[in-house]
Amino acid sequence: METTEAHGTLTFPAEVDLGNGEAIHRQAVALLDSGVPALIIDLSDCAFCDSSGLNVILRSQVRATELGVPMWVVLPSRGIVRRISEIAGLQRRVAIAPDIATAREALAPVRP
């Protein structure tokens, strides 16, 4: 987990499954409840993510929405995690960025 003035970032490990999904969700909720102005969930280094990982993302989105906190998911453009996310329709529920820089840019305040 990383926090800055602009956002909190939760980086998924290489594998997310039933064994660690709930612990990752607790981390996401802790970031959101700490008052971060935005949340980035980074799956850049995640090589395997079953439905537990998708559940973490969707439950985090629900909490972020309740708190009025924007959330972006960094999802590489290729690979099995991307494919699973597409099949599950994740892009219809959460904002997706191809890399962390794009997510940070999307969350940057607009300057006059």
N, CA, C and O atoms as CSV, one atom per row, in Angstrom:
chain,resi,resn,atom,element,x,y,z
A,1,MET,N,N,0.847,-1.179,0.000
A,1,MET,CA,C,0.000,0.000,0.000
A,1,MET,C,C,0.890,1.239,0.000
A,1,MET,O,O,1.945,1.275,0.632
A,2,GLU,N,N,0.436,2.231,-0.717
A,2,GLU,CA,C,1.150,3.507,-0.802
A,2,GLU,C,C,0.102,4.617,-0.743
A,2,GLU,O,O,-0.963,4.506,-1.351
A,3,THR,N,N,0.405,5.669,-0.020
A,3,THR,CA,C,-0.505,6.807,-0.005
A,3,THR,C,C,0.257,8.085,-0.310
A,3,THR,O,O,1.407,8.260,0.093
A,4,THR,N,N,-0.407,8.966,-1.026
A,4,THR,CA,C,0.115,10.294,-1.315
A,4,THR,C,C,-1.015,11.274,-1.025
A,4,THR,O,O,-2.106,10.868,-0.623
A,5,GLU,N,N,-0.761,12.543,-1.225
A,5,GLU,CA,C,-1.823,13.544,-1.055
A,5,GLU,C,C,-2.962,13.323,-2.038
A,5,GLU,O,O,-4.113,13.644,-1.743
A,6,ALA,N,N,-2.644,12.777,-3.206
A,6,ALA,CA,C,-3.630,12.658,-4.276
A,6,ALA,C,C,-4.405,11.343,-4.282
A,6,ALA,O,O,-5.541,11.299,-4.753
A,7,HIS,N,N,-3.795,10.258,-3.756
A,7,HIS,CA,C,-4.452,8.948,-3.842
A,7,HIS,C,C,-3.753,7.911,-2.966
A,7,HIS,O,O,-2.641,8.115,-2.479
A,8,GLY,N,N,-4.443,6.807,-2.791
A,8,GLY,CA,C,-3.853,5.619,-2.188
A,8,GLY,C,C,-3.745,4.566,-3.271
A,8,GLY,O,O,-4.610,4.468,-4.140
A,9,THR,N,N,-2.690,3.784,-3.219
A,9,THR,CA,C,-2.503,2.731,-4.214
A,9,THR,C,C,-2.385,1.387,-3.500
A,9,THR,O,O,-1.581,1.224,-2.582
A,10,LEU,N,N,-3.189,0.442,-3.933
A,10,LEU,CA,C,-3.119,-0.925,-3.440
A,10,LEU,C,C,-2.618,-1.787,-4.595
A,10,LEU,O,O,-3.273,-1.884,-5.632
A,11,THR,N,N,-1.464,-2.405,-4.412
A,11,THR,CA,C,-0.873,-3.240,-5.453
A,11,THR,C,C,-1.181,-4.701,-5.164
A,11,THR,O,O,-0.837,-5.221,-4.103
A,12,PHE,N,N,-1.830,-5.352,-6.113
A,12,PHE,CA,C,-2.130,-6.775,-5.962
A,12,PHE,C,C,-0.835,-7.581,-6.062
A,12,PHE,O,O,0.064,-7.216,-6.819
A,13,PRO,N,N,-0.735,-8.673,-5.303
A,13,PRO,CA,C,0.426,-9.557,-5.431
A,13,PRO,C,C,0.360,-10.344,-6.741
A,13,PRO,O,O,-0.583,-10.187,-7.516
A,14,ALA,N,N,1.352,-11.182,-6.983
A,14,ALA,CA,C,1.423,-11.959,-8.222
A,14,ALA,C,C,0.219,-12.880,-8.395
A,14,ALA,O,O,-0.229,-13.113,-9.518
A,15,GLU,N,N,-0.307,-13.404,-7.290
A,15,GLU,CA,C,-1.467,-14.281,-7.359
A,15,GLU,C,C,-2.505,-13.846,-6.333
A,15,GLU,O,O,-2.178,-13.578,-5.177
A,16,VAL,N,N,-3.753,-13.779,-6.767
A,16,VAL,CA,C,-4.860,-13.466,-5.868
A,16,VAL,C,C,-5.882,-14.582,-6.013
A,16,VAL,O,O,-6.359,-14.880,-7.108
A,17,ASP,N,N,-6.206,-15.197,-4.867
A,17,ASP,CA,C,-7.180,-16.274,-4.872
A,17,ASP,C,C,-7.894,-16.303,-3.530
A,17,ASP,O,O,-7.781,-15.367,-2.739
A,18,LEU,N,N,-8.616,-17.360,-3.281
A,18,LEU,CA,C,-9.382,-17.490,-2.048
A,18,LEU,C,C,-8.498,-17.358,-0.807
A,18,LEU,O,O,-8.956,-16.888,0.235
A,19,GLY,N,N,-7.247,-17.768,-0.916
A,19,GLY,CA,C,-6.341,-17.743,0.220
A,19,GLY,C,C,-5.947,-16.353,0.693
A,19,GLY,O,O,-5.677,-16.161,1.878
A,20,ASN,N,N,-5.909,-15.379,-0.209
A,20,ASN,CA,C,-5.470,-14.032,0.192
A,20,ASN,C,C,-6.455,-12.920,-0.188
A,20,ASN,O,O,-6.217,-11.756,0.132
A,21,GLY,N,N,-7.528,-13.254,-0.848
A,21,GLY,CA,C,-8.469,-12.240,-1.311
A,21,GLY,C,C,-9.058,-11.388,-0.195
A,21,GLY,O,O,-9.143,-10.167,-0.323
A,22,GLU,N,N,-9.460,-12.021,0.887
A,22,GLU,CA,C,-10.083,-11.262,1.972
A,22,GLU,C,C,-9.086,-10.317,2.633
A,22,GLU,O,O,-9.448,-9.199,3.000
A,23,ALA,N,N,-7.853,-10.743,2.787
A,23,ALA,CA,C,-6.827,-9.866,3.377
A,23,ALA,C,C,-6.578,-8.654,2.477
A,23,ALA,O,O,-6.387,-7.542,2.970
A,24,ILE,N,N,-6.580,-8.867,1.171
A,24,ILE,CA,C,-6.391,-7.759,0.232
A,24,ILE,C,C,-7.584,-6.806,0.312
A,24,ILE,O,O,-7.411,-5.588,0.265
A,25,HIS,N,N,-8.784,-7.352,0.431
A,25,HIS,CA,C,-9.963,-6.502,0.559
A,25,HIS,C,C,-9.878,-5.650,1.824
A,25,HIS,O,O,-10.218,-4.467,1.797
A,26,ARG,N,N,-9.437,-6.229,2.911
A,26,ARG,CA,C,-9.285,-5.456,4.157
A,26,ARG,C,C,-8.306,-4.295,3.957
A,26,ARG,O,O,-8.518,-3.205,4.489
A,27,GLN,N,N,-7.245,-4.526,3.201
A,27,GLN,CA,C,-6.293,-3.447,2.909
A,27,GLN,C,C,-6.955,-2.332,2.108
A,27,GLN,O,O,-6.738,-1.151,2.382
A,28,ALA,N,N,-7.760,-2.706,1.121
A,28,ALA,CA,C,-8.451,-1.704,0.304
A,28,ALA,C,C,-9.399,-0.879,1.159
A,28,ALA,O,O,-9.432,0.347,1.050
A,29,VAL,N,N,-10.173,-1.549,2.012
A,29,VAL,CA,C,-11.112,-0.843,2.877
A,29,VAL,C,C,-10.361,0.058,3.858
A,29,VAL,O,O,-10.800,1.173,4.139
A,30,ALA,N,N,-9.242,-0.418,4.373
A,30,ALA,CA,C,-8.448,0.404,5.295
A,30,ALA,C,C,-7.960,1.676,4.601
A,30,ALA,O,O,-7.986,2.757,5.190
A,31,LEU,N,N,-7.519,1.546,3.358
A,31,LEU,CA,C,-7.105,2.739,2.604
A,31,LEU,C,C,-8.278,3.687,2.421
A,31,LEU,O,O,-8.155,4.885,2.675
A,32,LEU,N,N,-9.404,3.164,1.985
A,32,LEU,CA,C,-10.578,4.008,1.763
A,32,LEU,C,C,-11.035,4.673,3.055
A,32,LEU,O,O,-11.336,5.867,3.075
A,33,ASP,N,N,-11.085,3.904,4.122
A,33,ASP,CA,C,-11.554,4.449,5.395
A,33,ASP,C,C,-10.556,5.420,6.034
A,33,ASP,O,O,-10.912,6.176,6.938
A,34,SER,N,N,-9.315,5.395,5.564
A,34,SER,CA,C,-8.307,6.328,6.094
A,34,SER,C,C,-8.493,7.737,5.540
A,34,SER,O,O,-7.860,8.684,6.007
A,35,GLY,N,N,-9.372,7.869,4.533
A,35,GLY,CA,C,-9.652,9.189,3.988
A,35,GLY,C,C,-8.887,9.545,2.730
A,35,GLY,O,O,-8.795,10.722,2.384
A,36,VAL,N,N,-8.330,8.550,2.028
A,36,VAL,CA,C,-7.637,8.876,0.779
A,36,VAL,C,C,-8.625,9.535,-0.177
A,36,VAL,O,O,-9.795,9.153,-0.219
A,37,PRO,N,N,-8.162,10.526,-0.948
A,37,PRO,CA,C,-9.069,11.208,-1.866
A,37,PRO,C,C,-9.414,10.395,-3.116
A,37,PRO,O,O,-10.384,10.701,-3.809
A,38,ALA,N,N,-8.619,9.358,-3.403
A,38,ALA,CA,C,-8.848,8.497,-4.561
A,38,ALA,C,C,-8.115,7.179,-4.304
A,38,ALA,O,O,-7.182,7.122,-3.502
A,39,LEU,N,N,-8.548,6.126,-4.992
A,39,LEU,CA,C,-7.919,4.818,-4.832
A,39,LEU,C,C,-7.535,4.261,-6.189
A,39,LEU,O,O,-8.317,4.291,-7.140
A,40,ILE,N,N,-6.316,3.754,-6.258
A,40,ILE,CA,C,-5.846,3.027,-7.441
A,40,ILE,C,C,-5.575,1.596,-6.997
A,40,ILE,O,O,-4.840,1.367,-6.036
A,41,ILE,N,N,-6.168,0.639,-7.695
A,41,ILE,CA,C,-5.858,-0.772,-7.466
A,41,ILE,C,C,-5.009,-1.209,-8.650
A,41,ILE,O,O,-5.464,-1.210,-9.793
A,42,ASP,N,N,-3.779,-1.577,-8.359
A,42,ASP,CA,C,-2.785,-1.860,-9.394
A,42,ASP,C,C,-2.586,-3.360,-9.572
A,42,ASP,O,O,-2.083,-4.040,-8.678
A,43,LEU,N,N,-2.985,-3.866,-10.733
A,43,LEU,CA,C,-2.812,-5.277,-11.056
A,43,LEU,C,C,-1.667,-5.494,-12.045
A,43,LEU,O,O,-1.599,-6.544,-12.685
A,44,SER,N,N,-0.782,-4.533,-12.178
A,44,SER,CA,C,0.308,-4.610,-13.155
A,44,SER,C,C,1.154,-5.863,-13.012
A,44,SER,O,O,1.571,-6.445,-14.013
A,45,ASP,N,N,1.414,-6.286,-11.780
A,45,ASP,CA,C,2.283,-7.441,-11.545
A,45,ASP,C,C,1.512,-8.698,-11.179
A,45,ASP,O,O,2.107,-9.695,-10.769
A,46,CYS,N,N,0.203,-8.658,-11.324
A,46,CYS,CA,C,-0.639,-9.796,-10.969
A,46,CYS,C,C,-0.715,-10.751,-12.168
A,46,CYS,O,O,-1.212,-10.388,-13.234
A,47,ALA,N,N,-0.215,-11.972,-11.974
A,47,ALA,CA,C,-0.206,-12.955,-13.054
A,47,ALA,C,C,-1.404,-13.893,-13.000
A,47,ALA,O,O,-1.738,-14.526,-14.002
A,48,PHE,N,N,-2.061,-13.990,-11.831
A,48,PHE,CA,C,-3.234,-14.848,-11.679
A,48,PHE,C,C,-4.211,-14.183,-10.732
A,48,PHE,O,O,-3.841,-13.739,-9.645
A,49,CYS,N,N,-5.468,-14.120,-11.159
A,49,CYS,CA,C,-6.501,-13.490,-10.343
A,49,CYS,C,C,-7.802,-14.246,-10.590
A,49,CYS,O,O,-8.377,-14.162,-11.675
A,50,ASP,N,N,-8.263,-14.979,-9.589
A,50,ASP,CA,C,-9.525,-15.697,-9.768
A,50,ASP,C,C,-10.687,-14.800,-9.344
A,50,ASP,O,O,-10.516,-13.592,-9.177
A,51,SER,N,N,-11.843,-15.382,-9.174
A,51,SER,CA,C,-13.024,-14.585,-8.837
A,51,SER,C,C,-12.873,-13.866,-7.498
A,51,SER,O,O,-13.537,-12.856,-7.268
A,52,SER,N,N,-12.019,-14.364,-6.619
A,52,SER,CA,C,-11.774,-13.676,-5.342
A,52,SER,C,C,-11.178,-12.298,-5.588
A,52,SER,O,O,-11.553,-11.332,-4.924
A,53,GLY,N,N,-10.262,-12.201,-6.529
A,53,GLY,CA,C,-9.657,-10.916,-6.860
A,53,GLY,C,C,-10.655,-9.959,-7.480
A,53,GLY,O,O,-10.669,-8.771,-7.157
A,54,LEU,N,N,-11.489,-10.474,-8.370
A,54,LEU,CA,C,-12.519,-9.637,-8.968
A,54,LEU,C,C,-13.506,-9.171,-7.901
A,54,LEU,O,O,-13.987,-8.039,-7.940
A,55,ASN,N,N,-13.799,-10.042,-6.962
A,55,ASN,CA,C,-14.671,-9.696,-5.856
A,55,ASN,C,C,-14.066,-8.566,-5.020
A,55,ASN,O,O,-14.782,-7.658,-4.598
A,56,VAL,N,N,-12.768,-8.617,-4.781
A,56,VAL,CA,C,-12.082,-7.544,-4.047
A,56,VAL,C,C,-12.290,-6.216,-4.761
A,56,VAL,O,O,-12.618,-5.210,-4.133
A,57,ILE,N,N,-12.097,-6.219,-6.069
A,57,ILE,CA,C,-12.230,-4.989,-6.849
A,57,ILE,C,C,-13.664,-4.460,-6.780
A,57,ILE,O,O,-13.877,-3.273,-6.531
A,58,LEU,N,N,-14.626,-5.319,-6.995
A,58,LEU,CA,C,-16.024,-4.873,-7.011
A,58,LEU,C,C,-16.492,-4.413,-5.632
A,58,LEU,O,O,-17.203,-3.414,-5.525
A,59,ARG,N,N,-16.104,-5.124,-4.583
A,59,ARG,CA,C,-16.480,-4.697,-3.233
A,59,ARG,C,C,-15.790,-3.384,-2.864
A,59,ARG,O,O,-16.366,-2.545,-2.171
A,60,SER,N,N,-14.568,-3.215,-3.329
A,60,SER,CA,C,-13.854,-1.956,-3.084
A,60,SER,C,C,-14.541,-0.811,-3.809
A,60,SER,O,O,-14.632,0.298,-3.281
A,61,GLN,N,N,-15.025,-1.075,-5.023
A,61,GLN,CA,C,-15.739,-0.060,-5.780
A,61,GLN,C,C,-17.014,0.357,-5.055
A,61,GLN,O,O,-17.350,1.540,-5.018
A,62,VAL,N,N,-17.713,-0.598,-4.487
A,62,VAL,CA,C,-18.938,-0.284,-3.733
A,62,VAL,C,C,-18.593,0.635,-2.562
A,62,VAL,O,O,-19.270,1.639,-2.340
A,63,ARG,N,N,-17.543,0.295,-1.813
A,63,ARG,CA,C,-17.157,1.129,-0.659
A,63,ARG,C,C,-16.686,2.499,-1.132
A,63,ARG,O,O,-17.032,3.511,-0.523
A,64,ALA,N,N,-15.912,2.548,-2.197
A,64,ALA,CA,C,-15.440,3.831,-2.722
A,64,ALA,C,C,-16.621,4.707,-3.136
A,64,ALA,O,O,-16.620,5.911,-2.879
A,65,THR,N,N,-17.615,4.117,-3.767
A,65,THR,CA,C,-18.799,4.862,-4.175
A,65,THR,C,C,-19.547,5.392,-2.958
A,65,THR,O,O,-19.995,6.539,-2.950
A,66,GLU,N,N,-19.681,4.562,-1.935
A,66,GLU,CA,C,-20.339,5.006,-0.701
A,66,GLU,C,C,-19.647,6.231,-0.106
A,66,GLU,O,O,-20.300,7.124,0.436
A,67,LEU,N,N,-18.318,6.263,-0.213
A,67,LEU,CA,C,-17.530,7.351,0.366
A,67,LEU,C,C,-17.325,8.519,-0.601
A,67,LEU,O,O,-16.773,9.551,-0.218
A,68,GLY,N,N,-17.766,8.360,-1.852
A,68,GLY,CA,C,-17.561,9.406,-2.852
A,68,GLY,C,C,-16.117,9.518,-3.298
A,68,GLY,O,O,-15.648,10.601,-3.647
A,69,VAL,N,N,-15.410,8.393,-3.286
A,69,VAL,CA,C,-13.990,8.358,-3.642
A,69,VAL,C,C,-13.838,7.749,-5.033
A,69,VAL,O,O,-14.293,6.629,-5.265
A,70,PRO,N,N,-13.206,8.467,-5.963
A,70,PRO,CA,C,-12.977,7.870,-7.281
A,70,PRO,C,C,-11.982,6.714,-7.188
A,70,PRO,O,O,-11.050,6.742,-6.385
A,71,MET,N,N,-12.197,5.703,-8.022
A,71,MET,CA,C,-11.326,4.530,-8.014
A,71,MET,C,C,-10.992,4.132,-9.442
A,71,MET,O,O,-11.862,4.114,-10.314
A,72,TRP,N,N,-9.727,3.815,-9.672
A,72,TRP,CA,C,-9.265,3.321,-10.962
A,72,TRP,C,C,-8.550,2.001,-10.743
A,72,TRP,O,O,-7.892,1.802,-9.722
A,73,VAL,N,N,-8.680,1.105,-11.702
A,73,VAL,CA,C,-7.984,-0.178,-11.673
A,73,VAL,C,C,-6.975,-0.182,-12.813
A,73,VAL,O,O,-7.322,0.062,-13.968
A,74,VAL,N,N,-5.718,-0.465,-12.468
A,74,VAL,CA,C,-4.670,-0.579,-13.478
A,74,VAL,C,C,-4.646,-2.033,-13.923
A,74,VAL,O,O,-4.357,-2.939,-13.142
A,75,LEU,N,N,-4.955,-2.228,-15.186
A,75,LEU,CA,C,-5.067,-3.564,-15.749
A,75,LEU,C,C,-4.273,-3.602,-17.049
A,75,LEU,O,O,-4.634,-2.921,-18.009
A,76,PRO,N,N,-3.197,-4.385,-17.097
A,76,PRO,CA,C,-2.406,-4.460,-18.325
A,76,PRO,C,C,-3.267,-4.836,-19.531
A,76,PRO,O,O,-4.293,-5.501,-19.386
A,77,SER,N,N,-2.849,-4.413,-20.702
A,77,SER,CA,C,-3.654,-4.621,-21.906
A,77,SER,C,C,-3.655,-6.067,-22.391
A,77,SER,O,O,-4.467,-6.431,-23.241
A,78,ARG,N,N,-2.763,-6.889,-21.868
A,78,ARG,CA,C,-2.693,-8.296,-22.290
A,78,ARG,C,C,-2.518,-9.201,-21.075
A,78,ARG,O,O,-2.173,-8.751,-19.982
A,79,GLY,N,N,-2.764,-10.480,-21.297
A,79,GLY,CA,C,-2.519,-11.472,-20.259
A,79,GLY,C,C,-3.797,-12.088,-19.725
A,79,GLY,O,O,-4.901,-11.639,-20.034
A,80,ILE,N,N,-3.628,-13.120,-18.922
A,80,ILE,CA,C,-4.757,-13.875,-18.410
A,80,ILE,C,C,-5.618,-13.052,-17.463
A,80,ILE,O,O,-6.839,-13.205,-17.451
A,81,VAL,N,N,-5.002,-12.182,-16.668
A,81,VAL,CA,C,-5.783,-11.363,-15.746
A,81,VAL,C,C,-6.683,-10.416,-16.535
A,81,VAL,O,O,-7.839,-10.208,-16.167
A,82,ARG,N,N,-6.168,-9.851,-17.600
A,82,ARG,CA,C,-6.970,-8.980,-18.461
A,82,ARG,C,C,-8.130,-9.766,-19.071
A,82,ARG,O,O,-9.267,-9.295,-19.103
A,83,ARG,N,N,-7.824,-10.963,-19.550
A,83,ARG,CA,C,-8.856,-11.770,-20.203
A,83,ARG,C,C,-9.970,-12.143,-19.225
A,83,ARG,O,O,-11.149,-12.050,-19.565
A,84,ILE,N,N,-9.603,-12.563,-18.014
A,84,ILE,CA,C,-10.598,-12.916,-16.998
A,84,ILE,C,C,-11.461,-11.698,-16.670
A,84,ILE,O,O,-12.677,-11.814,-16.515
A,85,SER,N,N,-10.831,-10.543,-16.568
A,85,SER,CA,C,-11.556,-9.310,-16.264
A,85,SER,C,C,-12.535,-8.958,-17.372
A,85,SER,O,O,-13.651,-8.514,-17.101
A,86,GLU,N,N,-12.122,-9.153,-18.621
A,86,GLU,CA,C,-13.009,-8.873,-19.750
A,86,GLU,C,C,-14.204,-9.821,-19.761
A,86,GLU,O,O,-15.337,-9.395,-19.983
A,87,ILE,N,N,-13.949,-11.101,-19.523
A,87,ILE,CA,C,-15.034,-12.079,-19.506
A,87,ILE,C,C,-16.049,-11.736,-18.419
A,87,ILE,O,O,-17.257,-11.874,-18.613
A,88,ALA,N,N,-15.543,-11.288,-17.278
A,88,ALA,CA,C,-16.419,-10.935,-16.156
A,88,ALA,C,C,-17.091,-9.574,-16.340
A,88,ALA,O,O,-17.990,-9.228,-15.574
A,89,GLY,N,N,-16.674,-8.803,-17.336
A,89,GLY,CA,C,-17.276,-7.501,-17.592
A,89,GLY,C,C,-16.826,-6.414,-16.617
A,89,GLY,O,O,-17.558,-5.457,-16.365
A,90,LEU,N,N,-15.637,-6.565,-16.078
A,90,LEU,CA,C,-15.135,-5.613,-15.088
A,90,LEU,C,C,-15.107,-4.180,-15.620
A,90,LEU,O,O,-15.375,-3.237,-14.876
A,91,GLN,N,N,-14.786,-4.014,-16.894
A,91,GLN,CA,C,-14.683,-2.670,-17.474
A,91,GLN,C,C,-16.014,-1.936,-17.499
A,91,GLN,O,O,-16.041,-0.716,-17.663
A,92,ARG,N,N,-17.113,-2.652,-17.340
A,92,ARG,CA,C,-18.430,-2.002,-17.268
A,92,ARG,C,C,-18.736,-1.480,-15.870
A,92,ARG,O,O,-19.671,-0.700,-15.694
A,93,ARG,N,N,-17.966,-1.897,-14.879
A,93,ARG,CA,C,-18.238,-1.525,-13.491
A,93,ARG,C,C,-17.218,-0.567,-12.892
A,93,ARG,O,O,-17.550,0.207,-11.994
A,94,VAL,N,N,-15.984,-0.610,-13.376
A,94,VAL,CA,C,-14.928,0.228,-12.802
A,94,VAL,C,C,-14.132,0.904,-13.908
A,94,VAL,O,O,-14.111,0.450,-15.052
A,95,ALA,N,N,-13.481,1.996,-13.541
A,95,ALA,CA,C,-12.615,2.696,-14.496
A,95,ALA,C,C,-11.319,1.904,-14.634
A,95,ALA,O,O,-10.706,1.524,-13.636
A,96,ILE,N,N,-10.910,1.659,-15.869
A,96,ILE,CA,C,-9.720,0.858,-16.158
A,96,ILE,C,C,-8.664,1.739,-16.809
A,96,ILE,O,O,-8.961,2.525,-17.708
A,97,ALA,N,N,-7.427,1.599,-16.342
A,97,ALA,CA,C,-6.278,2.289,-16.945
A,97,ALA,C,C,-5.251,1.237,-17.362
A,97,ALA,O,O,-5.124,0.207,-16.699
A,98,PRO,N,N,-4.515,1.480,-18.453
A,98,PRO,CA,C,-3.531,0.498,-18.909
A,98,PRO,C,C,-2.240,0.498,-18.091
A,98,PRO,O,O,-1.468,-0.460,-18.136
A,99,ASP,N,N,-2.012,1.580,-17.344
A,99,ASP,CA,C,-0.794,1.662,-16.532
A,99,ASP,C,C,-1.003,2.659,-15.399
A,99,ASP,O,O,-1.973,3.416,-15.400
A,100,ILE,N,N,-0.107,2.656,-14.452
A,100,ILE,CA,C,-0.243,3.496,-13.263
A,100,ILE,C,C,-0.179,4.980,-13.607
A,100,ILE,O,O,-0.870,5.790,-12.989
A,101,ALA,N,N,0.635,5.337,-14.577
A,101,ALA,CA,C,0.746,6.751,-14.963
A,101,ALA,C,C,-0.583,7.282,-15.488
A,101,ALA,O,O,-0.972,8.409,-15.180
A,102,THR,N,N,-1.273,6.478,-16.274
A,102,THR,CA,C,-2.567,6.892,-16.812
A,102,THR,C,C,-3.594,7.053,-15.696
A,102,THR,O,O,-4.382,7.999,-15.710
A,103,ALA,N,N,-3.590,6.143,-14.738
A,103,ALA,CA,C,-4.519,6.243,-13.610
A,103,ALA,C,C,-4.233,7.498,-12.792
A,103,ALA,O,O,-5.154,8.218,-12.407
A,104,ARG,N,N,-2.960,7.755,-12.530
A,104,ARG,CA,C,-2.601,8.956,-11.767
A,104,ARG,C,C,-3.004,10.223,-12.508
A,104,ARG,O,O,-3.489,11.178,-11.901
A,105,GLU,N,N,-2.803,10.229,-13.806
A,105,GLU,CA,C,-3.174,11.386,-14.614
A,105,GLU,C,C,-4.685,11.612,-14.582
A,105,GLU,O,O,-5.145,12.752,-14.511
A,106,ALA,N,N,-5.448,10.533,-14.633
A,106,ALA,CA,C,-6.910,10.640,-14.596
A,106,ALA,C,C,-7.396,11.206,-13.266
A,106,ALA,O,O,-8.444,11.848,-13.202
A,107,LEU,N,N,-6.635,10.967,-12.216
A,107,LEU,CA,C,-7.018,11.428,-10.882
A,107,LEU,C,C,-6.435,12.786,-10.522
A,107,LEU,O,O,-6.774,13.359,-9.487
A,108,ALA,N,N,-5.551,13.303,-11.384
A,108,ALA,CA,C,-4.926,14.597,-11.090
A,108,ALA,C,C,-5.977,15.707,-11.130
A,108,ALA,O,O,-6.850,15.714,-11.997
A,109,PRO,N,N,-5.885,16.637,-10.192
A,109,PRO,CA,C,-6.845,17.735,-10.202
A,109,PRO,C,C,-6.717,18.569,-11.467
A,109,PRO,O,O,-5.621,18.777,-11.987
A,110,VAL,N,N,-7.838,19.031,-11.941
A,110,VAL,CA,C,-7.859,19.900,-13.118
A,110,VAL,C,C,-7.398,21.294,-12.694
A,110,VAL,O,O,-7.915,21.863,-11.733
A,111,ARG,N,N,-6.441,21.825,-13.407
A,111,ARG,CA,C,-5.931,23.160,-13.069
A,111,ARG,C,C,-6.435,24.182,-14.069
A,111,ARG,O,O,-6.416,23.943,-15.277
A,112,PRO,N,N,-6.887,25.324,-13.562
A,112,PRO,CA,C,-7.416,26.361,-14.456
A,112,PRO,C,C,-6.344,26.989,-15.312
A,112,PRO,O,O,-6.636,27.876,-16.114
